[in-house]
Amino acid sequence: MTTETSRQTISRADAARLVSVSKSQALRFRQALSEAGYLPPDPDGPPEVIEMRSRGGLNLPRLLRLTSAERPLDVFARLFLLGVPVRLAAARSAMKSIPVEEWSDAGLVKIEGEMVEGLVAISPFEGLLLAAEKPEILDWGADADYVCSITNSTATVARFMVRRPFASVLDVCTGCGALGLLAARQSAQVLAADLNPRAIQFANFNARLNGIDNIEFAVGSVFEPVRGRKFDLITANPPCILGPAAGYSFRDSGRALADFCRQIIAEAPDFLSEGGIFQCTLEWPDIEGADWRKRISETLHDLPCDALLLHLRTKNVQSHTDETIGDTDVLDFKAQADLFSGYMDYFQSRRVTSISEGLLALRRRSCAGKNWINLENLPNRSQTPFGNAVYRYFETSDALDRLGDGLFDLNLRMAPSLSIETSRRWNGKSWEEGIYRIRQGAGFEHEAVVDASIANLIRRCDGTKTLRELVSIMASDAKVTFDAVAAGCLNIFHSMLRIGFLILPE
């Protein structure tokens, strides 16, 4: 089998043929893939061969050896993950429940003589099978309407997304439909929209491939297809990568810096029901001499929403540019060098020193002058969903508003997943009190460093004493009055309750 490819020899799927596939036929394809082991029952322990082809095919030697036995799973992995043709005889054997000609008629493969080539990439993702364009097309330069498979940002927003039964959900910039299809599994009705008609064709096929009926699709820019409608949840993984490029609809907005994200954020509240939630990923530039926290707060200040911004990481412009080009642009050295220079000139002319990435959740609450904006740092956490922690953050904030100073009269408890670690320092003569690090084993998986007095106060939150009693004990130990520490403790406990370190009584 040859693994050599070029832009001229990489076949592209006919998305119109995918849309013509019936639901019953699509489910037969899913069943065949599932029976071969392509859709692993344990997503945390998939077979070794379930791995998407890397840029330039650097992982191909290892994966070709792993799939050399031509078992059904090997054949499907070569066709739909690695982009490597297989022998027609091997394809017939793997696809014995569905003739290979049916796969060809559906636009999933192409038969050429005694070889069969996959025309799409199919990725397992949280129990879904998601078809998209072959990643190797990007190696040599794809068209603007390229439909991307699951990316790191897709997976991040999916983990961030609130997983609850909603009556109506909107997924904008849906791409191959991942977020909308995840939401449809537990919500009544979902609408998924994208400016790229080709992306909507893939998303439509993916709904059938996964047997999901309660989702509809629309072509249009952001909220244009849903004017006048309201939703309980809106999700977005927009083309928010900062830079001068306008090559790919899934990556580039064609707008200056973060203007496109600001537009989506400004318009989203108009399409939320009261209490509805909007969630998206975004990037923003850090401008020389400006405080990014102030700039973000100004963007969110006048919205009729409470806002939670989770800061993920900050990269210098060189790292950002290198990562962007390395992930999605052509592999030709001269082309990459020219692109790198273009990005660097673009950022330098706008005094951009670094790029920050984050996740934003807005909750519609028409309460003039009382909406809040909270900025939190999110650590490098595991791959588990934490949308329920986001939802509880808003619920807890509401409860704290109602309680006021009444919080002192409640019996708080530590969250079950909370741990407190202590370290001590040797000063040469004796051990000195060190730091106390509080860690969450679930939810946001947040951690914080506190002093001994706060750590001991948290340890005592076992539901047997009120917060007033606990703060009184702390004040007595410190030989100060209750009033001297009450306000500071209240602020600390508000933060710890929102983030989920502590739990309010039911």
C-alpha positions as CSV (number, residue, x, y, z in Angstrom):
1,M,0.0,0.0,0.0
2,T,1.3,3.4,-0.8
3,T,1.1,6.3,1.7
4,E,2.3,9.0,-0.6
5,T,-0.1,11.8,-1.1
6,S,-0.2,15.2,-2.8
7,R,-2.9,17.8,-3.2
8,Q,-3.7,16.4,-6.6
9,T,-4.3,12.8,-5.5
10,I,-6.3,13.4,-2.3
11,S,-9.9,12.8,-3.0
12,R,-12.6,15.0,-1.4
13,A,-16.0,13.9,-0.4
14,D,-19.2,14.8,-2.3
15,A,-21.2,16.3,0.6
16,A,-24.4,16.3,-1.4
17,R,-24.2,12.5,-1.7
18,L,-23.8,12.2,2.1
19,V,-27.0,14.2,2.6
20,S,-28.9,11.8,0.4
21,V,-28.1,8.8,2.7
22,S,-31.3,7.7,4.5
23,K,-31.4,7.4,8.3
24,S,-31.9,3.6,8.1
25,Q,-28.9,3.2,5.8
26,A,-26.7,5.5,7.9
27,L,-27.6,3.4,11.0
28,R,-26.5,0.3,9.1
29,F,-23.1,1.9,8.5
30,R,-22.9,2.8,12.2
31,Q,-23.7,-0.7,13.2
32,A,-21.0,-2.2,10.9
33,L,-18.4,0.2,12.4
34,S,-19.6,-0.5,15.9
35,E,-19.4,-4.3,15.5
36,A,-15.9,-3.9,14.2
37,G,-14.9,-2.1,17.4
38,Y,-14.6,1.3,15.8
39,L,-17.0,2.8,18.5
40,P,-15.4,1.5,21.7
41,P,-17.7,0.8,24.7
42,D,-15.0,2.4,26.9
43,P,-14.0,5.8,25.5
44,D,-11.2,6.0,28.0
45,G,-9.6,2.8,26.7
46,P,-10.1,2.7,22.9
47,P,-8.2,0.3,20.7
48,E,-4.7,1.4,19.7
49,V,-5.7,1.9,16.1
50,I,-8.4,4.5,16.9
51,E,-6.2,7.5,16.3
52,M,-6.5,10.2,13.7
53,R,-3.8,10.7,11.2
54,S,-1.3,13.4,12.4
55,R,0.0,16.3,10.3
56,G,2.2,15.0,7.6
57,G,1.3,11.5,8.5
58,L,4.1,11.2,11.1
59,N,2.2,8.6,13.1
60,L,1.6,6.4,10.0
61,P,4.5,4.0,10.3
62,R,3.4,2.9,13.7
63,L,-0.3,2.8,12.8
64,L,0.3,1.0,9.5
65,R,2.1,-1.8,11.4
66,L,-0.7,-2.0,14.0
67,T,-3.4,-2.3,11.2
68,S,-1.4,-4.7,8.9
69,A,-3.5,-7.8,9.8
70,E,-6.5,-6.4,7.8
71,R,-9.1,-7.2,10.4
72,P,-12.3,-5.3,10.0
73,L,-11.2,-2.7,12.5
74,D,-7.9,-2.4,10.7
75,V,-9.6,-1.8,7.4
76,F,-12.0,0.8,8.8
77,A,-9.2,2.6,10.6
78,R,-7.1,2.9,7.4
79,L,-10.0,4.1,5.4
80,F,-11.6,6.6,7.9
81,L,-8.8,7.6,10.3
82,L,-5.5,7.2,8.4
83,G,-6.5,8.1,4.9
84,V,-4.8,5.1,3.5
85,P,-6.3,3.0,0.7
86,V,-7.0,-0.7,1.2
87,R,-7.3,-3.7,-1.1
88,L,-10.8,-4.2,-2.5
89,A,-10.8,-7.8,-1.2
90,A,-10.0,-6.6,2.3
91,A,-12.7,-4.0,2.1
92,R,-15.2,-6.6,1.0
93,S,-14.3,-8.9,3.9
94,A,-14.5,-6.1,6.5
95,M,-17.8,-4.7,5.0
96,K,-19.4,-8.1,4.5
97,S,-22.7,-7.0,6.3
98,I,-23.0,-4.1,3.8
99,P,-21.5,-4.4,0.3
100,V,-18.6,-2.0,-0.4
101,E,-20.6,-0.7,-3.3
102,E,-23.2,0.8,-0.8
103,W,-20.4,2.6,1.0
104,S,-19.3,3.9,-2.3
105,D,-22.8,5.0,-3.4
106,A,-23.2,6.9,-0.1
107,G,-20.0,8.8,-0.8
108,L,-18.0,7.3,2.1
109,V,-15.4,5.5,-0.1
110,K,-14.2,5.4,-3.7
111,I,-13.5,2.2,-5.6
112,E,-10.6,2.4,-8.1
113,G,-9.7,-0.9,-9.7
114,E,-8.6,-3.2,-6.9
115,M,-8.2,-0.5,-4.3
116,V,-10.6,1.3,-2.1
117,E,-10.0,4.9,-0.7
118,G,-11.9,6.5,2.2
119,L,-13.5,9.9,1.3
120,V,-14.2,11.1,4.8
121,A,-12.7,11.0,8.3
122,I,-15.0,9.4,10.9
123,S,-14.1,10.2,14.5
124,P,-15.5,8.5,17.7
125,F,-16.5,11.2,20.2
126,E,-18.4,10.7,23.4
127,G,-20.4,7.8,21.9
128,L,-21.0,9.7,18.6
129,L,-19.5,8.9,15.2
130,L,-18.7,12.2,13.4
131,A,-17.8,12.4,9.7
132,A,-15.8,15.3,8.5
133,E,-13.1,16.1,5.8
134,K,-9.9,14.1,5.7
135,P,-7.2,15.9,7.8
136,E,-4.5,15.1,5.2
137,I,-6.2,17.6,2.9
138,L,-4.9,20.4,5.2
139,D,-1.3,19.3,4.7
140,W,-1.3,20.7,1.2
141,G,-3.9,23.5,1.5
142,A,-7.6,23.0,1.7
143,D,-10.5,25.1,0.3
144,A,-12.1,27.8,2.5
145,D,-15.2,25.5,3.1
146,Y,-13.1,22.7,4.5
147,V,-15.2,20.9,7.3
148,C,-13.0,20.2,10.2
149,S,-13.2,17.1,12.4
150,I,-13.0,17.2,16.3
151,T,-10.5,19.8,17.5
152,N,-9.1,20.5,20.9
153,S,-11.4,23.5,21.1
154,T,-14.4,21.3,20.2
155,A,-13.6,18.9,23.0
156,T,-13.0,21.7,25.5
157,V,-16.4,23.4,24.8
158,A,-18.0,19.9,25.0
159,R,-16.6,19.4,28.5
160,F,-17.6,22.9,29.5
161,M,-21.2,22.6,28.1
162,V,-24.0,22.3,30.6
163,R,-25.4,18.8,30.3
164,R,-29.1,19.2,31.3
165,P,-32.5,18.6,29.6
166,F,-33.3,21.9,27.9
167,A,-36.5,22.6,25.9
168,S,-34.6,24.4,23.1
169,V,-30.9,24.6,22.2
170,L,-29.0,26.5,19.6
171,D,-25.5,25.6,18.4
172,V,-24.0,28.3,16.2
173,C,-20.8,27.7,14.1
174,T,-21.7,24.0,14.4
175,G,-19.2,22.7,11.9
176,C,-19.7,18.9,11.7
177,G,-22.4,19.2,14.4
178,A,-20.6,17.8,17.4
179,L,-21.9,20.2,20.1
180,G,-25.5,20.2,18.7
181,L,-25.6,16.4,18.6
182,L,-24.3,16.1,22.1
183,A,-27.0,18.5,23.3
184,A,-29.7,16.7,21.4
185,R,-29.2,13.5,23.4
186,Q,-30.8,15.1,26.4
187,S,-32.8,18.1,25.2
188,A,-36.1,18.4,23.5
189,Q,-35.1,20.3,20.3
190,V,-31.9,21.6,18.9
191,L,-31.1,23.9,16.0
192,A,-27.6,23.8,14.6
193,A,-26.4,26.6,12.2
194,D,-23.3,27.4,10.3
195,L,-22.3,29.8,7.5
196,N,-20.7,27.0,5.6
197,P,-23.3,25.0,3.6
198,R,-20.8,22.1,3.3
199,A,-20.5,21.9,7.1
200,I,-24.3,21.7,7.4
201,Q,-24.4,18.8,4.9
202,F,-21.8,16.9,7.0
203,A,-23.7,17.7,10.2
204,N,-27.0,16.5,8.7
205,F,-25.4,13.2,7.7
206,N,-23.9,12.9,11.2
207,A,-27.4,13.3,12.8
208,R,-28.5,10.3,10.7
209,L,-25.4,8.3,11.4
210,N,-26.1,8.6,15.1
211,G,-29.9,8.1,14.9
212,I,-30.7,11.6,16.3
213,D,-34.0,13.1,15.1
214,N,-34.6,16.1,17.4
215,I,-32.2,18.4,15.6
216,E,-32.7,20.7,12.6
217,F,-30.1,22.5,10.6
218,A,-29.8,26.0,9.0
219,V,-27.3,27.8,6.8
220,G,-26.4,31.3,7.9
221,S,-24.1,33.6,9.8
222,V,-24.3,33.2,13.5
223,F,-27.8,34.3,14.7
224,E,-29.1,35.2,11.2
225,P,-31.2,32.0,10.8
226,V,-32.9,32.4,14.2
227,R,-34.1,36.0,14.3
228,G,-37.0,36.4,16.7
229,R,-36.4,33.1,18.5
230,K,-35.3,32.4,22.1
231,F,-33.3,29.4,23.4
232,D,-32.6,27.9,26.8
233,L,-29.0,27.1,25.9
234,I,-26.7,28.5,23.1
235,T,-23.3,26.9,22.4
236,A,-20.6,28.2,20.1
237,N,-17.2,27.1,19.0
238,P,-16.6,30.1,16.6
239,P,-13.7,30.7,14.2
240,C,-11.9,32.8,16.9
241,I,-8.2,32.1,16.1
242,L,-6.6,35.5,16.1
243,G,-4.5,36.5,13.1
244,P,-4.5,38.0,9.6
245,A,-5.5,34.9,7.8
246,A,-8.9,34.3,6.2
247,G,-8.3,31.0,4.7
248,Y,-10.6,28.5,6.5
249,S,-14.2,29.2,7.6
250,F,-13.8,26.9,10.6
251,R,-10.8,28.8,11.9
252,D,-10.7,32.4,10.5
253,S,-13.4,35.0,11.0
254,G,-11.9,37.5,8.6
255,R,-12.4,40.2,11.3
256,A,-9.8,42.3,13.2
257,L,-8.5,40.7,16.3
258,A,-11.4,39.6,18.6
259,D,-14.2,41.6,16.8
260,F,-16.1,38.6,15.7
261,C,-16.2,37.1,19.2
262,R,-17.3,40.4,20.7
263,Q,-20.1,40.6,18.1
264,I,-21.3,37.1,19.1
265,I,-21.2,37.9,22.8
266,A,-23.0,41.2,22.3
267,E,-25.8,39.6,20.3
268,A,-26.3,36.3,22.2
269,P,-28.4,37.7,25.1
270,D,-31.1,38.7,22.6
271,F,-31.6,35.0,21.7
272,L,-31.6,33.7,25.3
273,S,-34.8,33.0,27.3
274,E,-34.8,34.4,30.8
275,G,-32.4,32.2,32.7
276,G,-30.9,30.8,29.5
277,I,-27.2,30.1,29.2
278,F,-24.7,31.0,26.4
279,Q,-21.4,29.2,26.3
280,C,-18.5,29.6,24.0
281,T,-14.7,29.4,23.5
282,L,-12.8,32.6,22.7
283,E,-9.4,34.1,22.2
284,W,-8.5,37.7,23.1
285,P,-5.4,39.8,22.5
286,D,-3.3,41.2,25.3
287,I,-2.5,44.7,24.3
288,E,0.7,46.4,25.4
289,G,0.0,48.7,28.4
290,A,-3.7,47.5,28.8
291,D,-5.2,45.3,31.5
292,W,-7.0,42.4,29.8
293,R,-9.3,41.9,32.8
294,K,-10.6,45.5,32.4
295,R,-11.0,45.2,28.7
296,I,-13.0,41.9,29.0
297,S,-15.2,43.4,31.8
298,E,-16.0,46.4,29.7
299,T,-17.2,44.1,26.9
300,L,-19.5,42.2,29.3
301,H,-20.5,45.1,31.5
302,D,-23.8,46.3,29.8
303,L,-25.1,42.8,29.0
304,P,-28.4,41.7,30.8
305,C,-26.5,38.7,31.9
306,D,-24.3,37.3,34.7
307,A,-20.9,36.3,33.3
308,L,-18.4,33.7,34.2
309,L,-15.1,33.8,32.3
310,L,-12.6,31.0,32.8
311,H,-9.1,31.8,31.7
312,L,-7.3,28.8,30.3
313,R,-3.9,29.9,29.2
314,T,-1.9,32.8,27.7
315,K,0.7,32.3,24.9
316,N,3.2,34.8,23.5
317,V,2.5,35.7,19.9
318,Q,5.3,33.6,18.6
319,S,4.0,30.4,20.2
320,H,0.4,31.3,19.1
321,T,1.5,31.8,15.5
322,D,3.7,28.7,15.4
323,E,0.8,26.6,16.9
324,T,-1.8,28.0,14.5
325,I,0.3,27.4,11.4
326,G,1.5,24.1,12.6
327,D,-2.0,22.8,13.3
328,T,-3.8,23.7,10.1
329,D,-1.7,25.4,7.4
330,V,0.3,23.8,4.5
331,L,3.5,21.9,5.3
332,D,5.6,23.7,2.6
333,F,8.5,25.5,4.4
334,K,8.5,28.6,2.3
335,A,4.7,29.0,2.6
336,Q,4.9,28.6,6.4
337,A,7.8,31.1,6.7
338,D,5.7,33.7,4.8
339,L,2.7,33.0,6.9
340,F,4.7,33.3,10.1
341,S,6.1,36.7,9.1
342,G,2.6,37.9,8.1
343,Y,1.2,36.9,11.5
344,M,4.0,38.6,13.4
345,D,3.7,41.8,11.4
346,Y,0.0,41.8,12.1
347,F,0.3,41.5,15.8
348,Q,3.3,43.9,16.1
349,S,1.3,46.7,14.2
350,R,-1.5,46.3,16.8
351,R,0.8,46.2,19.8
352,V,-0.4,42.6,20.7
353,T,2.0,41.1,23.2
354,S,0.3,37.7,23.8
355,I,-2.9,35.8,23.2
356,S,-5.2,34.5,25.9
357,E,-7.7,31.6,25.6
358,G,-10.8,31.1,27.7
359,L,-14.3,29.9,28.1
360,L,-17.3,32.2,28.6
361,A,-20.7,31.4,30.2
362,L,-23.4,34.0,30.2
363,R,-26.7,33.5,32.1
364,R,-29.6,35.8,31.0
365,R,-30.9,37.6,34.1
366,S,-32.7,40.9,33.5
367,C,-31.7,42.6,36.7
368,A,-30.5,46.1,35.8
369,G,-27.4,47.1,37.8
370,K,-27.2,43.8,39.7
371,N,-25.6,41.5,37.1
372,W,-22.1,40.2,38.1
373,I,-18.9,39.4,36.2
374,N,-16.5,36.9,37.6
375,L,-13.1,36.0,36.2
376,E,-11.6,32.6,37.3
377,N,-8.4,30.8,36.3
378,L,-9.1,27.2,35.2
379,P,-6.2,24.8,35.8
380,N,-5.0,22.1,33.5
381,R,-7.8,19.7,34.3
382,S,-8.8,16.2,33.3
383,Q,-10.8,15.3,30.2
384,T,-14.1,14.9,32.2
385,P,-17.2,17.1,31.6
386,F,-17.7,19.9,34.1
387,G,-20.8,21.6,32.8
388,N,-22.7,20.8,35.9
389,A,-20.2,22.7,38.0
390,V,-20.8,25.7,35.7
391,Y,-24.5,25.4,36.2
392,R,-24.1,25.2,40.0
393,Y,-21.9,28.3,39.9
394,F,-24.8,30.3,38.7
395,E,-27.3,28.6,41.1
396,T,-25.0,29.1,44.1
397,S,-24.5,32.8,43.2
398,D,-28.3,33.2,43.3
399,A,-28.5,31.5,46.7
400,L,-25.8,33.8,48.1
401,D,-27.6,36.9,46.8
402,R,-30.7,35.8,48.7
403,L,-28.9,34.8,51.8
404,G,-26.7,37.9,52.4
405,D,-25.4,37.8,56.0
406,G,-27.8,34.9,56.6
407,L,-25.0,32.7,55.3
408,F,-23.5,32.9,58.8
409,D,-26.4,30.9,60.2
410,L,-26.0,27.9,57.8
411,N,-24.1,24.7,58.4
412,L,-21.7,24.3,55.4
413,R,-19.9,21.2,54.3
414,M,-16.7,20.4,52.4
415,A,-17.3,19.0,49.0
416,P,-16.7,15.2,48.9
417,S,-13.9,15.5,46.4
418,L,-12.0,18.2,48.4
419,S,-8.6,17.6,49.8
420,I,-6.2,19.8,51.8
421,E,-2.5,19.3,51.6
422,T,0.0,20.7,54.0
423,S,3.7,21.5,53.6
424,R,6.2,22.6,56.1
425,R,9.6,24.3,55.9
426,W,12.8,23.5,57.8
427,N,14.5,26.7,58.8
428,G,17.7,25.0,60.0
429,K,16.5,24.7,63.6
430,S,12.9,23.7,63.5
431,W,9.9,23.0,61.2
432,E,7.9,26.1,60.3
433,E,4.3,26.3,59.2
434,G,4.2,26.1,55.4
435,I,1.4,26.5,52.9
436,Y,-2.0,24.8,52.7
437,R,-3.2,23.8,49.2
438,I,-6.8,23.0,48.6
439,R,-7.7,20.8,45.6
440,Q,-10.9,19.6,44.0
441,G,-11.1,16.1,42.6
442,A,-14.1,16.9,40.5
443,G,-16.0,19.8,39.0
444,F,-13.7,22.7,38.0
445,E,-10.8,20.7,39.6
446,H,-9.6,24.0,41.0
447,E,-6.9,24.5,43.6
448,A,-6.1,27.4,45.9
449,V,-3.4,28.2,48.4
450,V,-4.6,29.5,51.8
451,D,-3.2,30.2,55.2
452,A,-3.5,28.0,58.3
453,S,-6.5,29.9,59.7
454,I,-8.6,29.5,56.6
455,A,-7.5,25.9,56.1
456,N,-8.6,25.0,59.6
457,L,-11.9,26.8,59.1
458,I,-12.6,24.8,56.0
459,R,-11.7,21.5,57.7
460,R,-14.3,22.3,60.4
461,C,-17.0,22.6,57.8
462,D,-18.6,19.2,58.5
463,G,-22.2,20.3,58.8
464,T,-22.2,20.2,62.6
465,K,-21.7,24.0,63.3
466,T,-22.9,27.1,61.7
467,L,-20.5,29.4,59.9
468,R,-21.0,32.0,62.6
469,E,-19.8,29.5,65.2
470,L,-16.8,28.5,63.1
471,V,-15.8,32.2,62.5
472,S,-16.2,33.0,66.2
473,I,-13.8,30.1,67.0
474,M,-11.3,31.4,64.5
475,A,-11.6,35.0,65.8
476,S,-11.1,33.7,69.4
477,D,-8.0,31.8,68.4
478,A,-6.6,35.0,66.7
479,K,-7.6,37.1,69.7
480,V,-9.8,39.5,67.6
481,T,-13.5,40.2,67.5
482,F,-15.9,38.5,65.3
483,D,-16.7,41.7,63.4
484,A,-13.0,42.2,62.7
485,V,-12.9,39.1,60.5
486,A,-16.6,38.5,59.5
487,A,-16.6,40.6,56.2
488,G,-13.4,39.0,55.0
489,C,-14.5,35.5,55.8
490,L,-17.8,36.1,54.0
491,N,-16.1,37.1,50.8
492,I,-13.8,34.0,51.0
493,F,-16.7,31.7,51.6
494,H,-18.7,33.2,48.8
495,S,-15.8,32.4,46.4
496,M,-15.3,28.9,47.8
497,L,-19.0,28.1,47.6
498,R,-19.3,29.3,43.9
499,I,-16.2,27.3,42.8
500,G,-17.5,24.2,44.7
501,F,-15.0,23.8,47.5
502,L,-17.9,24.0,49.9
503,I,-21.6,23.0,49.7
504,L,-24.7,24.8,51.0
505,P,-27.1,22.7,53.0
506,E,-30.0,21.3,51.0
